[in-house]
């Protein structure tokens, strides 16, 4: 591991000041379950260097909380996934969030992994993580090795340039609830829809979200839960004990009787970003739920372009969505 400077801060302002000072040479350290793996492996490329300045934000008490407000729920980015799982408020009013948190890794990792870290994690693509592939596009190179390589876990949508699959468990659940992200920077804070937090490879090849080198995610806001709305998060994985998603889906429905008044369907594992399926939502809206399941599942994979080893994801996507919808019937 290369040497680095370590800073332990106690306020968001201190963290932002250091980010502003060192920019691309700095990195935020929270739970460390993703970042430290990257640092220890010495993963580098033309546009990716081991950070020289690690900013430890675990001492910022204002980042670790779960608070109910008139407008909904706020969760600090430094809140651990275990804290989310054990929150009676989350379990009772926002169960889809607790369901997603329970699917992340194992208890030991959830004890240190934070909400912000899960939402900002880097790609799991083995070509990105592998030292031998310095020309990987995600590192700033010119080649997507997965196109013609081992791509059984990669994207079947939106992967024309880089076919990594984005695998956060928390992102689809929160996007399904129309959550917003609060971002702190040198000019203050701003709030954007979490759906807009992520970027495609066409927008930026070198990162997965809109954060600049001077900014950090500080909180997530979830609108107040409405009566008659139901949701579920399901994750398909190879190893049931501990694994990243082959495909996962978050579904949130507003029902009037058995008719779908409003729907949100969000996948992970299908594209280089969390994927909201507007076509599946359209197939559900205004329909009797049970009778619309088949059409929604078919719509969810329209436009899919599987690679050499991951065509199974088409059936997997339809299958996991069918299971989720049937749980809500």
C-alpha positions as CSV (number, residue, x, y, z in Angstrom):
1,X,0.0,0.0,0.0
2,X,1.3,3.4,-0.9
3,X,1.7,6.0,1.9
4,X,-1.1,8.6,2.4
5,X,-2.0,11.4,4.7
6,X,-4.8,10.7,7.1
7,X,-7.3,13.3,8.4
8,X,-10.0,12.7,11.0
9,X,-12.6,15.4,10.8
10,X,-15.6,16.2,13.0
11,X,-17.6,18.5,10.7
12,X,-18.9,18.5,7.2
13,X,-17.2,21.8,6.7
14,X,-13.8,20.4,7.6
15,X,-14.3,17.5,5.1
16,X,-15.4,19.8,2.3
17,X,-12.4,22.2,2.9
18,X,-10.0,19.3,2.6
19,X,-11.7,18.0,-0.5
20,X,-11.5,21.5,-2.0
21,X,-7.8,21.7,-1.2
22,X,-6.7,18.3,-2.5
23,X,-9.6,17.5,-5.0
24,X,-8.7,14.4,-7.1
25,X,-5.9,13.5,-4.7
26,X,-8.3,13.0,-1.8
27,X,-10.9,10.4,-0.9
28,X,-13.6,10.1,1.7
29,X,-13.2,7.3,4.2
30,X,-16.4,6.2,6.0
31,X,-16.9,2.4,6.6
32,X,-14.0,1.7,4.2
33,X,-15.4,-1.6,3.0
34,X,-15.0,-0.5,-0.7
35,X,-12.4,2.2,-0.6
36,X,-9.8,0.3,1.4
37,X,-10.0,-2.7,-0.9
38,X,-9.2,-0.4,-3.9
39,X,-6.3,1.2,-2.0
40,X,-4.8,-2.1,-0.8
41,X,-5.0,-3.6,-4.3
42,X,-3.2,-0.5,-5.7
43,X,-5.7,-0.2,-8.5
44,X,-4.5,2.5,-10.9
45,X,-4.9,3.6,-14.5
46,X,-4.3,6.6,-16.7
47,X,-7.1,8.6,-14.8
48,X,-7.1,6.7,-11.5
49,X,-4.5,7.1,-8.8
50,X,-4.3,5.9,-5.2
51,X,-5.5,8.8,-3.0
52,X,-2.7,10.7,-1.2
53,X,-5.2,12.1,1.3
54,X,-7.8,10.0,3.2
55,X,-10.5,12.1,5.0
56,X,-12.1,10.0,7.8
57,X,-15.6,11.2,8.3
58,X,-16.7,8.7,11.0
59,X,-16.2,11.4,13.6
60,X,-18.9,13.6,12.1
61,X,-21.9,12.9,14.4
62,X,-24.2,15.0,12.2
63,X,-23.9,12.4,9.4
64,X,-25.2,9.4,11.4
65,X,-29.0,9.7,12.2
66,X,-32.4,8.6,11.2
67,X,-35.0,11.3,11.6
68,X,-38.7,11.5,10.8
69,X,-39.9,14.9,9.6
70,X,-43.3,16.3,8.5
71,X,-42.1,15.9,4.9
72,X,-40.8,12.3,5.3
73,X,-37.6,10.7,6.5
74,X,-34.0,11.8,6.5
75,X,-31.1,9.4,6.9
76,X,-27.5,10.7,7.3
77,X,-25.0,9.4,4.8
78,X,-22.8,8.1,7.7
79,X,-25.6,5.9,9.1
80,X,-24.5,2.3,9.1
81,X,-26.7,-0.3,7.3
82,X,-27.1,-2.1,10.6
83,X,-28.6,1.0,12.1
84,X,-31.1,1.2,9.2
85,X,-32.0,-2.5,9.6
86,X,-32.7,-2.1,13.3
87,X,-34.7,1.1,13.1
88,X,-38.3,0.5,14.0
89,X,-39.3,3.7,12.1
90,X,-37.7,2.4,8.8
91,X,-39.1,-1.1,9.3
92,X,-42.6,0.1,9.9
93,X,-43.0,3.0,7.5
94,X,-40.3,2.3,4.8
95,X,-39.9,-1.5,4.9
96,X,-38.4,-1.6,1.4
97,X,-35.4,0.3,2.7
98,X,-34.8,-2.2,5.5
99,X,-35.3,-5.1,3.0
100,X,-32.5,-3.7,0.8
101,X,-30.2,-3.1,3.7
102,X,-30.6,-6.6,4.9
103,X,-29.4,-7.9,1.5
104,X,-26.0,-6.1,1.7
105,X,-23.1,-8.4,2.4
106,X,-22.9,-10.0,5.9
107,X,-23.6,-8.5,9.5
108,X,-19.9,-7.8,10.1
109,X,-19.7,-5.6,7.0
110,X,-23.1,-4.0,7.6
111,X,-21.9,-3.0,11.0
112,X,-19.3,-0.6,9.4
113,X,-20.7,0.0,5.9
114,X,-22.6,3.2,5.5
115,X,-25.6,4.4,3.5
116,X,-23.4,6.9,1.6
117,X,-20.7,4.3,0.9
118,X,-23.2,1.9,-0.5
119,X,-24.7,4.6,-2.8
120,X,-21.2,5.8,-3.9
121,X,-19.5,2.4,-4.4
122,X,-17.1,1.8,-7.3
123,X,-17.7,-0.8,-10.0
124,X,-17.3,-4.5,-9.2
125,X,-16.1,-5.4,-12.7
126,X,-13.0,-7.6,-12.4
127,X,-11.3,-5.8,-15.3
128,X,-11.7,-2.5,-13.4
129,X,-10.5,-4.1,-10.2
130,X,-7.7,-6.1,-11.8
131,X,-4.1,-4.7,-11.8
132,X,-3.3,-6.2,-15.2
133,X,-6.0,-4.1,-17.1
134,X,-4.7,-0.6,-16.8
135,X,-6.2,0.3,-20.2
136,X,-9.8,-0.3,-18.8
137,X,-12.1,2.5,-20.0
138,X,-13.4,3.1,-16.5
139,X,-9.8,3.8,-15.4
140,X,-9.3,6.3,-18.3
141,X,-8.1,3.8,-20.9
142,X,-9.5,2.9,-24.3
143,X,-10.7,-0.7,-23.9
144,X,-13.7,-2.4,-22.3
145,X,-12.2,-5.8,-21.8
146,X,-15.6,-7.2,-20.7
147,X,-17.1,-6.7,-24.2
148,X,-15.4,-9.9,-25.5
149,X,-14.2,-11.3,-22.2
150,X,-15.7,-12.8,-19.1
151,X,-19.0,-10.9,-19.0
152,X,-21.5,-13.1,-17.3
153,X,-22.2,-10.5,-14.5
154,X,-22.1,-7.5,-16.7
155,X,-24.7,-5.1,-18.2
156,X,-27.4,-6.0,-20.7
157,X,-28.6,-2.4,-21.1
158,X,-26.7,1.0,-21.4
159,X,-23.3,-0.7,-21.8
160,X,-22.4,0.4,-25.3
161,X,-19.2,2.1,-24.1
162,X,-18.5,0.5,-20.7
163,X,-20.6,-2.6,-19.7
164,X,-20.0,-2.6,-16.0
165,X,-23.1,-3.4,-13.9
166,X,-24.0,-1.1,-11.0
167,X,-24.8,-3.2,-7.9
168,X,-25.8,-1.0,-5.0
169,X,-28.7,-2.6,-3.0
170,X,-29.8,0.7,-1.5
171,X,-30.0,2.8,-4.7
172,X,-32.9,1.0,-6.3
173,X,-35.0,0.8,-3.1
174,X,-34.5,4.6,-2.5
175,X,-35.1,5.6,-6.1
176,X,-38.3,3.5,-6.0
177,X,-39.4,5.7,-3.1
178,X,-38.5,8.9,-5.0
179,X,-35.7,9.8,-2.6
180,X,-33.5,12.8,-2.9
181,X,-29.8,13.2,-2.3
182,X,-28.3,16.1,-0.3
183,X,-24.8,17.1,-1.4
184,X,-22.4,19.4,0.4
185,X,-19.8,21.4,-1.4
186,X,-17.7,24.6,-1.0
187,X,-20.8,26.7,-2.0
188,X,-23.2,25.1,0.5
189,X,-25.6,22.2,0.0
190,X,-28.0,21.2,-2.8
191,X,-30.6,18.6,-3.1
192,X,-31.3,16.5,-6.3
193,X,-33.4,13.4,-7.0
194,X,-31.4,10.3,-6.3
195,X,-32.4,9.1,-9.7
196,X,-30.4,12.1,-11.1
197,X,-27.4,11.3,-8.8
198,X,-26.1,8.6,-11.2
199,X,-24.5,9.2,-14.6
200,X,-24.1,6.9,-17.6
201,X,-20.8,6.1,-19.3
202,X,-21.8,8.4,-22.1
203,X,-22.1,11.3,-19.6
204,X,-18.8,10.4,-17.8
205,X,-16.7,7.4,-18.2
206,X,-14.6,7.9,-15.1
207,X,-17.2,8.0,-12.4
208,X,-20.6,6.8,-11.5
209,X,-22.3,9.8,-10.0
210,X,-22.5,13.6,-10.2
211,X,-20.2,14.4,-7.3
212,X,-17.4,16.7,-8.1
213,X,-14.0,16.3,-6.4
214,X,-15.0,19.0,-3.9
215,X,-18.4,17.5,-2.9
216,X,-19.7,14.8,-0.7
217,X,-23.1,13.1,-0.1
218,X,-24.4,14.0,3.3
219,X,-28.0,12.8,3.5
220,X,-30.9,11.1,1.8
221,X,-34.5,12.4,2.1
222,X,-37.5,10.1,1.5
223,X,-41.0,11.5,1.0
224,X,-43.6,10.7,3.6
225,X,-45.1,7.3,3.2
226,X,-48.6,7.5,1.7
227,X,-51.4,5.2,2.6
228,X,-52.2,2.4,0.1
229,X,-48.6,2.3,-1.1
230,X,-46.8,-1.1,-1.0
231,X,-43.3,-2.0,-2.0
232,X,-40.7,-4.9,-2.0
233,X,-37.1,-5.4,-2.8
234,X,-35.8,-8.7,-4.2
235,X,-32.3,-9.7,-5.1
236,X,-31.2,-12.6,-7.2
237,X,-27.7,-13.8,-6.4
238,X,-25.5,-16.9,-6.9
239,X,-24.5,-17.4,-3.2
240,X,-27.4,-16.8,-0.9
241,X,-25.2,-16.1,2.1
242,X,-23.2,-13.2,0.7
243,X,-23.0,-12.0,-2.9
244,X,-23.6,-9.1,-5.2
245,X,-26.8,-9.1,-7.3
246,X,-27.1,-10.8,-10.6
247,X,-30.3,-8.8,-10.9
248,X,-32.2,-7.0,-8.1
249,X,-35.5,-5.0,-8.3
250,X,-37.3,-2.5,-6.1
251,X,-41.0,-2.1,-6.7
252,X,-43.2,0.6,-5.2
253,X,-46.9,0.7,-6.0
254,X,-49.8,2.9,-5.1
255,X,-53.0,0.8,-5.3
256,X,-56.6,1.7,-5.4
257,X,-58.2,-1.5,-4.6
258,X,-56.5,-3.9,-7.0
259,X,-55.7,-1.3,-9.6
260,X,-52.3,0.3,-9.9
261,X,-52.6,4.1,-9.5
262,X,-48.9,4.7,-9.6
263,X,-45.8,2.5,-10.0
264,X,-42.0,2.7,-9.8
265,X,-39.8,-0.2,-10.9
266,X,-36.1,0.1,-10.4
267,X,-33.4,-2.5,-11.2
268,X,-29.7,-2.9,-10.3
269,X,-27.4,-5.3,-12.1
270,X,-28.7,-4.5,-15.6
271,X,-26.8,-1.4,-16.5
272,X,-23.9,0.8,-15.4
273,X,-26.3,2.8,-13.2
274,X,-29.6,2.0,-11.3
275,X,-32.2,1.5,-14.0
276,X,-35.7,2.7,-13.7
277,X,-38.0,0.8,-16.1
278,X,-40.5,3.3,-17.4
279,X,-41.8,0.7,-19.8
280,X,-42.6,-1.7,-17.0
281,X,-44.2,1.1,-15.0
282,X,-46.4,2.1,-18.0
283,X,-47.5,-1.5,-18.4
284,X,-48.7,-1.5,-14.7
285,X,-50.2,1.9,-14.3
286,X,-54.0,2.0,-14.5
287,X,-54.2,-1.8,-14.8
288,X,-55.5,-4.5,-12.4
289,X,-52.2,-5.6,-10.9
290,X,-52.6,-9.4,-11.2
291,X,-53.5,-9.2,-14.9
292,X,-50.7,-6.8,-15.7
293,X,-47.8,-8.8,-14.3
294,X,-46.9,-10.6,-17.5
295,X,-46.9,-7.5,-19.7
296,X,-44.8,-5.6,-17.1
297,X,-42.2,-8.4,-17.1
298,X,-42.0,-8.4,-20.9
299,X,-41.7,-4.6,-21.0
300,X,-38.9,-4.6,-18.4
301,X,-36.4,-6.2,-20.9
302,X,-37.3,-4.4,-24.1
303,X,-34.2,-3.1,-25.7
304,X,-31.9,-5.4,-23.8
305,X,-28.6,-6.3,-25.6
306,X,-27.0,-9.2,-23.8
307,X,-23.3,-10.0,-24.1
308,X,-21.8,-13.3,-24.9
309,X,-22.2,-14.9,-21.5
310,X,-25.1,-13.0,-19.8
311,X,-28.3,-13.7,-21.9
312,X,-29.6,-15.4,-18.9
313,X,-30.2,-12.0,-17.3
314,X,-33.2,-11.4,-19.6
315,X,-35.1,-14.3,-18.1
316,X,-33.7,-13.5,-14.6
317,X,-35.0,-9.9,-14.9
318,X,-38.5,-11.0,-15.9
319,X,-38.4,-13.7,-13.2
320,X,-37.4,-11.5,-10.3
321,X,-39.9,-8.8,-11.3
322,X,-42.7,-11.4,-11.6
323,X,-41.9,-12.6,-8.1
324,X,-41.9,-9.1,-6.7
325,X,-45.2,-8.1,-8.3
326,X,-46.9,-11.3,-7.1
327,X,-45.8,-10.6,-3.6
328,X,-47.8,-7.3,-3.9
329,X,-51.0,-8.7,-5.4
